[in-house]
């Protein structure tokens, strides 16, 4: 029987590519987003079994409905990928309470709800893997992103706590921390004038943006109980060396 993976934010970017990678590995998929998922579904191998779950991950009632639908269709869940997220680029002093709350609801409260409810399913099974998509912004402070940074720091804390609680009961919980990825979200953020391609490429030791596939392959590794059987509570940076490099820009560029 095929393993079942749920991916939130699967309509585009990292979520879409993760769906493709897991489908290629033979998973049945539950795909979640606020929007239509037809483009993602059309990109998958024809034999892939897919359940669409259009829902707001920050709405508890909708999450509970998702659990019911998944169990009715598949009777289990092997992998949960908490990928859905939103960004906000604003100075801290200009960030409204409503903006802060919305970022926290989607980026942190939603993953908590999904972990809590599908964690119950995995604990009853005695096995499962949860992969939370955090960010280098969960490891560092990046100016003008106070809500986003705080939400991703919190997501890493959630990851480590659940790993400590559930690892002995067969459920592994890990996180990936992407650097800047060329996705629709990046295009929107860059369109605001917040940064340029050169800003990112000059900061990354590998001199490029991440690709959705870079992140999806890391997620697939952490999801796989054969490849990462003893990896639990880990935060895997997939950032081209961003967090490792404390050089100033002229020194970094001199080494290329």
C-alpha positions in Angstrom: 0.0 0.0 0.0 1.3 3.4 -1.0 2.3 5.8 1.8 0.2 8.9 2.2 1.6 12.4 2.4 -0.2 15.7 3.1 1.4 18.9 1.7 0.0 22.3 2.6 0.5 25.2 0.3 0.8 22.8 -2.6 -0.5 25.1 -5.4 2.8 26.6 -6.2 6.5 26.9 -5.4 8.1 24.6 -2.8 4.7 22.8 -2.1 4.1 22.0 -5.8 7.6 20.7 -6.3 7.4 18.6 -3.1 4.2 17.1 -4.4 5.9 16.1 -7.7 9.0 14.6 -5.9 6.9 12.6 -3.5 4.6 11.4 -6.3 7.6 10.2 -8.2 8.5 8.2 -5.1 5.2 6.5 -5.1 3.3 8.4 -2.4 -0.5 9.0 -2.5 -1.1 12.7 -1.9 -3.3 15.0 0.0 -2.8 18.5 -1.4 -3.9 21.5 0.5 -4.1 25.2 -0.5 -6.5 28.1 -0.4 -6.6 28.1 -4.1 -7.2 25.6 -6.9 -4.7 22.8 -7.2 -5.3 21.7 -10.8 -2.0 22.9 -12.1 -0.2 20.8 -9.5 -2.3 17.8 -10.1 -1.8 18.0 -13.8 2.0 18.0 -13.3 1.9 14.7 -11.4 2.3 11.2 -12.8 -1.0 9.9 -14.1 -1.2 7.1 -11.6 -0.9 9.3 -8.5 -3.8 9.0 -6.1 -4.7 12.6 -5.0 -7.2 14.0 -2.6 -7.7 17.8 -2.9 -8.2 19.6 0.4 -8.9 23.3 -0.2 -8.8 24.8 3.2 -7.4 27.6 5.4 -4.8 25.9 7.7 -5.3 28.6 10.3 -9.1 27.7 10.7 -9.5 24.9 13.3 -12.8 23.7 12.0 -11.4 23.4 8.4 -8.4 21.5 9.7 -10.7 19.0 11.6 -12.7 18.5 8.4 -9.4 17.8 6.6 -8.6 15.1 9.1 -12.0 13.5 8.6 -11.6 13.5 4.9 -8.1 12.0 4.9 -9.1 9.2 7.3 -12.2 8.5 5.2 -10.2 8.3 2.0 -6.9 6.6 3.2 -7.4 5.6 6.8 -3.9 6.8 7.7 -1.3 9.6 7.2 2.4 8.8 6.9 3.9 12.2 6.2 2.8 15.8 7.0 4.6 18.7 5.3 3.7 22.0 6.8 4.7 24.2 3.9 1.9 26.9 3.7 3.1 30.3 4.7 2.9 34.0 4.0 5.4 36.8 4.1 5.3 40.4 5.3 7.9 43.0 4.7 7.5 45.9 7.0 9.5 47.7 9.7 8.5 46.5 13.2 7.1 49.9 14.1 4.8 49.9 11.1 3.5 46.4 11.5 -0.1 46.4 12.6 -1.6 44.0 15.1 -3.8 42.5 12.4 -0.8 41.9 10.1 1.1 40.3 13.0 -1.8 38.0 13.8 -2.4 36.9 10.3 1.2 36.0 9.8 1.3 34.1 13.1 -2.0 32.4 12.3 -0.9 31.0 8.9 2.8 30.4 9.7 2.7 29.1 13.2 -0.9 28.4 14.5 -1.8 26.5 11.3 1.2 24.1 11.6 0.4 23.6 15.3 -3.2 22.7 14.4 -2.0 20.2 11.7 0.7 18.7 13.9 -1.7 18.3 16.8 -4.5 16.7 14.8 -2.5 14.6 12.4 0.0 13.9 15.2 -2.8 12.1 17.0 -3.3 9.9 13.9 0.4 9.1 13.6 0.7 8.4 17.3 -2.2 5.9 17.1 -0.3 4.3 14.1 2.9 4.3 16.1 4.8 5.9 13.2 5.0 9.0 11.0 7.1 11.9 9.9 6.4 15.6 10.1 8.4 18.1 8.2 7.9 21.8 9.0 9.1 24.3 6.4 10.8 27.1 8.4 13.4 29.5 7.0 16.8 31.0 7.5 14.7 33.7 9.0 13.9 31.3 11.8 17.6 31.1 12.7 18.6 34.8 12.2 17.2 38.2 12.5 16.4 39.8 9.1 15.4 43.5 9.1 11.8 44.5 8.2 10.3 41.0 8.8 9.5 41.0 12.4 6.3 38.9 12.2 7.7 36.5 9.6 10.9 36.0 11.5 9.1 35.5 14.8 6.7 32.9 13.2 9.6 30.9 11.8 11.6 31.0 15.0 8.4 29.7 16.7 8.0 27.0 14.1 11.5 25.7 14.9 10.6 25.7 18.6 7.4 23.8 17.8 9.5 21.3 15.8 12.0 20.6 18.6 9.3 20.3 21.3 7.2 17.8 19.3 10.3 15.8 18.5 11.1 15.5 22.2 7.5 14.5 23.0 6.8 12.1 20.2 10.1 10.6 19.1 9.8 7.8 21.6 6.3 6.9 20.2 7.4 6.6 16.6 6.7 10.0 15.2 9.7 12.0 14.0 9.4 15.8 13.7 12.0 17.9 11.7 12.3 21.2 9.9 13.9 22.5 6.8 15.2 26.1 6.7 15.4 27.3 3.1 17.3 30.4 2.1 15.8 32.6 -0.6 14.0 30.5 -3.1 12.9 31.5 -6.6 9.1 31.2 -6.2 6.0 33.2 -6.8 6.3 34.5 -3.2 9.9 35.7 -4.0 8.7 37.5 -7.2 6.0 39.3 -5.2 8.4 40.3 -2.4 11.1 41.4 -4.9 8.4 43.4 -6.8 8.0 45.6 -3.7 11.6 46.8 -4.2 12.8 45.2 -0.9 15.8 43.5 -2.5 17.3 42.5 -5.9 18.7 39.3 -7.3 22.2 40.6 -6.6 21.4 41.2 -3.0 20.7 37.5 -2.5 23.3 36.1 -4.9 26.0 38.2 -3.3 25.0 37.0 0.2 24.9 33.3 -0.6 28.3 31.5 -0.7 26.9 29.3 -3.6 26.0 32.5 -5.5 22.5 31.6 -6.4 18.9 31.4 -5.2 17.6 28.0 -4.0 15.4 26.2 -6.4 12.1 24.6 -5.3 13.7 21.2 -6.1 16.5 21.9 -3.6 14.0 22.2 -0.8 11.7 19.4 -2.0 14.5 16.9 -2.1 15.5 17.8 1.5 11.8 17.4 2.6 11.7 14.0 0.8 14.8 12.9 2.7 13.4 13.9 6.1 10.1 12.2 5.2 11.6 8.9 4.4 11.9 6.5 7.3 14.6 4.5 5.5 16.9 7.5 4.7 16.4 9.5 7.9 15.3 6.9 10.4 17.3 8.4 13.3 16.9 12.1 12.4 14.5 13.7 14.9 14.3 17.3 16.1 16.7 18.5 13.4 16.7 21.8 11.6 18.2 21.3 8.2 19.4 24.5 6.5 19.1 24.4 2.7 20.5 27.8 2.1 23.7 27.5 0.1 25.7 28.4 3.1 23.9 31.5 4.1 23.8 30.8 7.9 27.4 29.4 7.9 29.0 32.5 6.3 29.9 35.4 8.6 32.0 37.1 6.0 31.4 40.7 4.9 30.3 41.1 1.3 33.6 42.2 -0.3 35.4 39.3 1.4 32.8 36.8 0.3 32.9 38.0 -3.3 36.7 38.0 -3.3 36.6 34.2 -2.9 34.6 33.6 -6.0 
